Amino acid sequence: MGCNKCNKKSVIVKLSYIRNFFKFLFTNIKLGFKKVGYDKYLERKAICRGCPFFNSEAGRCMDCGCWINTKAKFKSETCPQGYW
């Protein structure tokens, strides 16, 4: 069965991922989905790969839940840890 406390934590994390996704959509719709340059995009991805919150198997930040290949492209987005 597993631990109820652990299951609650994973549900909370998933809810925060959903909240962050809708925040991403709302912000980018409002600002017109403006993207950073290719060099800046590669720089952001490199920073993420060195972060302890980066899950390389999923290609996802385990802090905010965003897929790095997508999040790093947009000017409106920031790293939740303050790295970029």
LINZIMO-V695398 format. One record per residue. N is the residue number from 1. RES is the residue in one small letter. PSI is psi in degrees with one decimal (NA if undefined). OMEGA is omega as a letter, one per 20 degrees, with the letter a starting at -180 (* if undefined). NEAR is the number of other C-alpha atoms within 10 Angstrom. Layout:
BEGIN
N_RES_PSI_OMEGA_NEAR ; N_RES_PSI_OMEGA_NEAR
END
This chain:
BEGIN
1_m_-54.2_r_3 ; 2_g_175.5_a_6 ; 3_c_127.2_r_7 ; 4_n_-35.9_r_8 ; 5_k_-42.3_r_8 ; 6_c_-40.6_r_9 ; 7_n_-38.8_r_10 ; 8_k_-40.9_a_11 ; 9_k_-43.8_a_11 ; 10_s_-33.6_r_11 ; 11_v_-42.4_r_11 ; 12_i_-43.4_r_11 ; 13_v_-44.2_a_15 ; 14_k_-36.0_r_14 ; 15_l_-37.7_r_13 ; 16_s_-33.4_r_15 ; 17_y_-42.1_r_18 ; 18_i_-43.1_r_15 ; 19_r_-44.5_r_13 ; 20_n_-36.7_r_15 ; 21_f_-44.9_r_17 ; 22_f_-33.6_r_12 ; 23_k_-43.9_r_12 ; 24_f_-49.4_a_18 ; 25_l_-50.0_a_12 ; 26_f_-48.0_a_13 ; 27_t_-45.4_a_14 ; 28_n_-30.7_r_17 ; 29_i_-44.2_a_11 ; 30_k_-38.4_a_9 ; 31_l_-2.2_r_11 ; 32_g_22.7_r_11 ; 33_f_47.1_r_16 ; 34_k_135.4_a_12 ; 35_k_156.4_r_16 ; 36_v_167.4_r_16 ; 37_g_164.3_a_12 ; 38_y_-40.2_r_11 ; 39_d_-42.0_r_9 ; 40_k_-39.8_r_15 ; 41_y_-47.9_r_19 ; 42_l_-36.9_r_15 ; 43_e_-44.9_r_13 ; 44_r_-43.8_r_21 ; 45_k_-39.0_r_19 ; 46_a_-40.6_r_11 ; 47_i_-44.1_a_13 ; 48_c_-40.4_a_23 ; 49_r_-26.1_r_16 ; 50_g_-0.8_a_9 ; 51_c_140.6_r_13 ; 52_p_-17.5_r_10 ; 53_f_-7.1_a_15 ; 54_f_126.1_r_20 ; 55_n_105.1_a_17 ; 56_s_-29.9_r_11 ; 57_e_-39.9_a_6 ; 58_a_-17.2_a_10 ; 59_g_34.9_a_16 ; 60_r_147.2_r_20 ; 61_c_124.6_a_22 ; 62_m_-4.9_r_15 ; 63_d_-54.2_a_16 ; 64_c_-19.2_r_19 ; 65_g_0.9_a_21 ; 66_c_150.5_r_20 ; 67_w_122.2_a_16 ; 68_i_-39.2_r_21 ; 69_n_-27.5_r_14 ; 70_t_-50.5_a_13 ; 71_k_-39.4_a_21 ; 72_a_-15.1_a_24 ; 73_k_-23.0_a_20 ; 74_f_133.8_a_17 ; 75_k_-33.8_a_16 ; 76_s_-15.2_a_16 ; 77_e_147.4_r_16 ; 78_t_160.2_r_13 ; 79_c_133.3_a_17 ; 80_p_-18.5_r_10 ; 81_q_-4.3_r_10 ; 82_g_14.6_a_6 ; 83_y_-27.7_r_10 ; 84_w_NA_*_14
END
